[in-house]
Amino acid sequence: MNHVSPATDLDHLFRPRSIAILGASNDPNRISGRPLRYLLEGGFKGGLYPVNPNRETVQGVKAYASLADVPEVPDVALLAVPAALTEQAVVECIEKGVRAAVIFSAGYAESGDDGLLVQDRIAATAKAGGLRLLGPNCLGMFNSNIGYFGTFTQSLDREIPSPGPVGIVSQSGAYGSHIAYLARKRGIGVSYWITTGNEADVDVAECLYWMAGQSDIKVIMAYVEGVRNGPRFRAALALARRNRKPVVMMKVGRSEVGAKAASSHTASLAGSDEVYDALFRQYGVHRAATTEEQLDVAYACTRGIFPQGNKLGVVTLSGGAGVLISDSAERYGLDVAPMPEAAQKQLKELLPFASVENPVDTTAQALNDMSLLSKNIHIMLEQGGYDALIGFFSTVPSTRTLSAPLRQAITDGCAAFPDRLVAMEMVTDEETVRSYEKNGFLVFEDADRAVLALSALTRFGTAFENAGSEAEDDIAAAAPLATGQVSEYEAKRILGQAGIPFLDEKLVNAAGAAGDAADAIGYPVVMKIVSPDIEHKTEIGGVLVGPGDRAEVMASYDTLIARAAEHCPDALIEGVLVAPMAKKGVETIIGVSRDPVFGPVVMFGLGGVHVEVLKDVAFRHVPFDKAEALSMIDQIRGRALLSGVRGAPPSDVDALADVLVRISAFAAAHRDNIETIDLNPVIALPAGQGVVALDALLVPLSRIGA
Amino acid sequence: MNHVSPATDLDHLFRPRSIAILGASNDPNRISGRPLRYLLEGGFKGGLYPVNPNRETVQGVKAYASLADVPEVPDVALLAVPAALTEQAVVECIEKGVRAAVIFSAGYAESGDDGLLVQDRIAATAKAGGLRLLGPNCLGMFNSNIGYFGTFTQSLDREIPSPGPVGIVSQSGAYGSHIAYLARKRGIGVSYWITTGNEADVDVAECLYWMAGQSDIKVIMAYVEGVRNGPRFRAALALARRNRKPVVMMKVGRSEVGAKAASSHTASLAGSDEVYDALFRQYGVHRAATTEEQLDVAYACTRGIFPQGNKLGVVTLSGGAGVLISDSAERYGLDVAPMPEAAQKQLKELLPFASVENPVDTTAQALNDMSLLSKNIHIMLEQGGYDALIGFFSTVPSTRTLSAPLRQAITDGCAAFPDRLVAMEMVTDEETVRSYEKNGFLVFEDADRAVLALSALTRFGTAFENAGSEAEDDIAAAAPLATGQVSEYEAKRILGQAGIPFLDEKLVNAAGAAGDAADAIGYPVVMKIVSPDIEHKTEIGGVLVGPGDRAEVMASYDTLIARAAEHCPDALIEGVLVAPMAKKGVETIIGVSRDPVFGPVVMFGLGGVHVEVLKDVAFRHVPFDKAEALSMIDQIRGRALLSGVRGAPPSDVDALADVLVRISAFAAAHRDNIETIDLNPVIALPAGQGVVALDALLVPLSRIGA
């Protein structure tokens, strides 16, 4: 990880031993009064220094006329002062030697160019003075482990949060408050909560990195509108994966209106949504489509069980629910695999009317003798080989006579398997839900939501397991490419050295040499004009397919030279390429493009209309390994075309993945000097025969400025 | 509607004036005791006749030793007797002159062949005796309007349902109970609730038809595993649409495991999921993916407002929420259209820091002066042209000081627009939710769920509006097609008469005649062997493309005849087709196939890999109109290929839709004697030039039996 410096100085901000509050109000309900109120209610044990020149005490705490008067150097200063006084407060912090400050006030980058100017000035001052900044235009943060509530969010109005397994990082204060409240409502404690606002200094990436290193949280929830530092963000996700901390992400701005609204909201750069999607996929981040989903998945993560397999056992009291859950399982990629035959026989002996294959429908009969239900669940967990089990019990847990025996039966059935992931669908009261949770069960009111959450856990499991295989960023930066335009021939030479397979082509500069080359290659051949100044050769008739003998090849040479002279009289002509006819296979396209935030990403798709019109493409951040390359190939909708359809043989997907890995390594090594690479088409030959790229375009980054 | 007899005799079943309960138990908690208990708790006012030979009274009600002793002919008999006694009970019902009975007991078709045999026998007896049956293996039904609870479902254990705007029809008793309970929990009354079980007689289609005719419900929720009578089901959906009753459908069995589980559950025929999907799309049924979605949409329907437009106004206190909602809106097809410029100016004057385009982010400033929020909402509703408005308020409605003023402000803002659809995202207690609902607002805890529900309402609005345009089933059944194999030439003649455009082709029987035909058509031509016995001509070299002069045409004639003789010596050869070369355009495929439940469906897709490999196809039940044909074309993922891509002109989509309508009318007229029609390819020419089908295959149904 050579892109990120360790985030230790954030400890001042997020785990302070002493706090100054500049502009602290005596009114505990005012914005400038709430932080102190929450700190008092939260029982913060360290030094607490309200700064207010007009009062002896603030909310009962001794106040200081200025920061200079505070008897120690506080770890963090909360700036609860108006925008107009903020710049001066920052200077005072630096003079005092404070290392971190939180700026609540708005009116900076989000309000226009003038605000941005002031914000930049403040950021520069802080940086020069060694002061880290959270905000401005943020709601602050809290660390409930130590009672540190450096925030004025209204959502703490009724209740101070309890510590727990969740950490939240949000670019939106309101959204961060919203999900923290929803988590609390669901009985999940939140230990760390950070809102980053305008990110004049500390950004969402750095906070994520910091959270990924905290041993006392089990899951990170994040809300992101746009990322400023792509490599740092990526490094944070990589660290989270390495530390087995699931990240449950709400990345907004997928839609056009949404992206526009996001950029006007915090003036951040949106970046391409596909590029974010690729990153999340690559690092095993769960991207939630809805807030509810974000909460559901985070809730499920708090169990801390992340299976690698996707086999789901289903037990219900009703056939209909089993069907419903099977549909959901398919939707989310879980496998409702049948029970082994022997186990089915055992189940059938217990419950003669039951469906025993999986979904197992015990029918309501199981309620007449709850021990049958226990045995049923035990057998499923013991013999079914399921990575997760879901039970559907609807309102039964609320039925007066059945409630207690049901809980006992379910708990008994699972007792021998404490490490197995078991979720319950139940429509019941909060108290009953908590009682099941205490016994280690996840409880959902909606079965589909439960299945979605379970599927997310298995994907985390797989991602955590594969975290070791990444070779990322081990690739040293390569020597810069030559600037200026690169001809097709030169592009093929450079990329050929990087391991991309091309046809055996010869560059010639005379008709006779063309004939010699064709004699060596074998007829018929393909001939192309070569010039760094002619990007689209076909448009000027610069490609001739099929010259079949020496005479025709020599004549074709003259034709190509003449056409180039006619259409592009000023072009530098390097010669003519003589190449064998392409073999038959499936046309694919491999490209590299440069995301303004994240740098190079590799694109893969099928040729023809698939990429251009159907937008059937997959992206990955570079570099990546072969498993990732294969998952990239599997991701496209037209994947079946590589499996051999309509009588065609299956394509050499293995070789295709190798080429993707090589181009990703090349792009990573040249991350700072590639604008575009376009290999189009890349022919995937039948399995065992490899792939071959027919054309190459390489545009160095420096060309843009030229 | 010529497929369905009126459902009036179901009134005996669903709206009885008197009820007999055979096998009524004195124990109100036993299965056979619960129906009487619920009827008593529900306050049923009609005749109530428990039949129990062992007791004078049952649960305090005078009992009768046999049905024969009951002093009147009850409208309905509830058979709470064991399976072994059911058959006799059915006979007694018929002897008494009872018109409808509910069979609770299981052990019939769902338990195997023996059970099916008994079930069929009972059904036949009932039919002969004029007795309608609900069940067996069902939980019964209720009509809460008259306190009629003909069910033993445990879910009424705690509370008897109140009447309300919802009707529920479910093939699964457990699922039906589940959603009825969830509806109640959400404060929505359910007037009718029917579970159909094994459907020995009354099926889900008939119940839906009956419900679609009830004026006192606003929305129908249904759970379906498989349909027995396709045309009746379709007629029910058509009636619901005509009567402006939204149907919110949970059709399970989409997945392979799910479909298998469904068919083992109630032994019903699953049918193709795509065919169900097409039907729901065509009749404006909302197919819910999850139970939560089903409840959300039904809940939203109870407002009774179904806008036809899809413009969504968004008002929030937080920029982040606005972005989130914009993403959701795009996902579900709603348009977050900008406010008019003038209105934006007005809003900006009210709230200088607000984003005013839409989403409108008032910022928390609006909370300081709630009248600003009121005015803001009023301006949006008055000038934005929005079909629906959503507000995001998170936990603010729960904030002690802000709760009441917020509700007042929102209510004031909407007061002038009582017919506008307004939904609120709020995280608050039930009482507060109900208070907003009383003022006409929909309330959701999750913004995405709110947007999904609003989008469903706009789709219902569009479907209801277009309900008049259907011409369905007005097409008289046509004279049966000839049985046996149909040659390409004959297929083209038949379909050509139905308005399908083909090339100007000539069937010839001699080389000279082929030359004459080609002279008339113009060179080059395409030539094909014609035989009802050769389905796949290309495989025997029976198609020659491009003969360019008279001599070549004459030689080609001989070649084709020789090839046919060689490969298919026994085939009847009708001659050789001489046709013009096809014009260039986009290849499409139009087909008709026969669904075992629903009859003919039309399929549309693009040629090449799109249908076969990418499965990019759309289906519709026949007949359908041009609007439906256009929506069918718009549905495919590769739609852009018809809009002119990569330099190609846009295709004649209008003419393509005409052909789809014509083939649908033809399939409808011949619904009982077509197995398959395959028009492949159908070339969509550039706009204004029409389409032309190059090949036709027509397989009459009778051929299957031949």
Interface residues (C-beta under 8 A of the other chain):
Chain A: A106 S111 Q154 S155 D157 R158 S170 Q171 S172 G173 A174 Y175 S177 H178 Y181 L182 K185 Y223 E225 M250 V252 G253 R254 S255 E256 V257 G258 A261 A262 S264 H265 T266 A289 T290 T291 E292 L317 S318 G319 G320 A321 G322 V323 L324 S326 D327 S328 A329 E330 R331 V336 F353 S355 P359 D361 A364 S394 T395 V396 S398 T399 R400 V427 E445 D446 A447 D448 R449 V609 E612 V613 L614 R637 G638 A640 L641 V645 R646
Chain B: A106 S111 Q154 S155 D157 R158 S170 Q171 S172 G173 A174 Y175 S177 H178 Y181 L182 K185 Y223 E225 M250 V252 G253 R254 S255 E256 V257 G258 A261 A262 S264 H265 T266 A289 T290 T291 E292 L317 S318 G319 G320 A321 G322 V323 L324 S326 D327 S328 A329 E330 R331 V336 F353 S355 P359 D361 A364 S394 T395 V396 S398 T399 R400 V427 E445 D446 A447 D448 R449 V609 E612 V613 L614 R637 G638 A640 L641 V645 R646
